Amino acid sequence: MAVGERADLAGRPDGDILAAATAEGRALVTEDVADYARLARDLAARGLGHGGIVFTSSRRFSRAAAGSGSLAIALERLLSQRPAERRLEDQVIWLDAPPAGKAG
């Protein structure tokens, strides 16, 4: 899900977006490290979980249309390395760029 494509999430606080993703069984992919790292720590301190948070950076993955393939490949690789059931639940992960020559 892309927040920009969801009228119900547009403009909502980060905590609401993470809660919505968790309720839908989804992990969240974001560049907003400061806010979402804090949210993950706060949830853990209260004994609560989340659907997973995957941090990325425009330095690692270009946001231009030509660079979107490498982001998709890296996400596919991340998911393939984890069991399907609860694969990213309660995980906070920095996404690595695909190896050279593997970008889409």
Sequence and secondary structure as in RCSB ss.txt:
>XXXX:A:sequence
MAVGERADLAGRPDGDILAAATAEGRALVTEDVADYARLARDLAARGLGHGGIVFTSSRRFSRAAAGSGSLAIAL
ERLLSQRPAERRLEDQVIWLDAPPAGKAG
>XXXX:A:secstr
  GGG TTTTT  HHHHHHHHHHTT  EEES HHHHHHHHHHHHHTT   S EEE  TTTS  SGGGHHHHHHHH
HHHHHTS STTSSTT EEE     TT   
